[in-house]
Amino acid sequence: SDYQYFLYETISELRDKQMTFIQIAEELNRKRYLSAIGKVFKGNHVHSIVKKKRMRDERFKKKYP
């Protein structure tokens, strides 16, 4: 969804600033962003968002015969 993509972009920008997943979770919670299902962020959730996006990108770049 658009909101999930927005969260990914926000997390990516903060990762570029050398922030850890826990620090990013604290920043998102401070700005009162909620997860896609309406809960507060924790470090492992932030990591999961990045991981799933990376896996999705790899899956769509894969070429099949």
N, C-alpha and C positions, 0 to 999 in steps of 0.2 A: 504494500500500500504506500501511498505518498508519505504518511507519517513515519512508517518504518524506514523508508529511504532517507527522510529528513534526519532521523536518529542516527543512521549509519554515517551520513555526511558530517553531522555534528561530532560524532565520536572520532571519525577520521581526522578532522581538523584538530581535535584535542590530542590525538595520538601524535600528530606531526609536531606538537609542542612538547613532546617527550613526557606526557602525562601517563601514569599507570592506569590500569583498568579501575582500580579502587578510587583513585583521584577523579577519574572521569565520572564514575557513578555518583560520587559526592557532588560534583559540579552539576550534573543533570538534576539531581534531587534538590540542590540549592535553587536552581532555576525553575523548580516545580514541574519538570517534565515527568511524565509517567510512561511506563512501558506500554507496549501495544495492547496489553490486557488490563491496563489500569493500575499497575503496582509500582512501588518505588524501585529504584535501581540498586543493584549490588554489583560488585566487581565481576562475578562470574556471569551475570546476565549480559553485561557490556561485552565481555569476551565472546560470548555465544553469538551475539549480533554480528560481530566482525567475522567470526569463523564461518557462520552460515552464509554470509555474503560472499566470502572468498570461495567457498565450496560451490555456490551457485554460479559464480563467474567462470570457474574452471569447467563446470559441467556444460555451460553454453558455448565455451570456446572449443570443446572437444569435437574433433571431426570423425565422422563415421564413414566407413567404406560404402 
